[in-house]
Amino acid sequence: MSYLIIELETQLLKTGKTSADLIRATGHTPANISKLRNGKIKAIRLKTLLDICDELDCQPGDIIQRVSEKELEELIVERAKNVVRQMRDGGGSEASLPTSVFAVVCGLYVNQRISETAIGKIKTAKENNN
């Protein structure tokens, strides 16, 4: 199965911009930008995507990517490790690493918010495999 992941948060972190910057530059509503940033969308207008890409100086494929189930799982683990690094180091340079994965499946959205519970499950699974 393939998924579409929304990487707006990653692009914002890479460019050092915020949702407020996008709202000012594109004229889109805070609610619209928030839904995009949190992956709570079923569709996106091409004009909206173009406005965001112009502001972030990126390509549409930098914001929306197709991944396999295995790639999605690997990305979730990577983002969970980012959370652990941020907790261990108290932020620092690791604060610019994404910690969430937002996947869209056939018009449904599935938010994978990495939490301490998820980290615990990953640690337990890793211990069981060793």
Sequence and secondary structure as in RCSB ss.txt:
>XXXX:A:sequence
MSYLIIELETQLLKTGKTSADLIRATGHTPANISKLRNGKIKAIRLKTLLDICDELDCQPGDIIQRVSEKELEEL
IVERAKNVVRQMRDGGGSEASLPTSVFAVVCGLYVNQRISETAIGKIKTAKENNN
>XXXX:A:secstr
 EEEEE HHHHHHHHT  HHHHHHHH   HHHHHHHHTT  S   HHHHHHHHHHHT  HHHHEEEEEHHHHHHH
HHHHHHHHHHHHHHTSGGGGGS  EEEEEETTEEEEEE  HHHHHHHHHHHHHH 
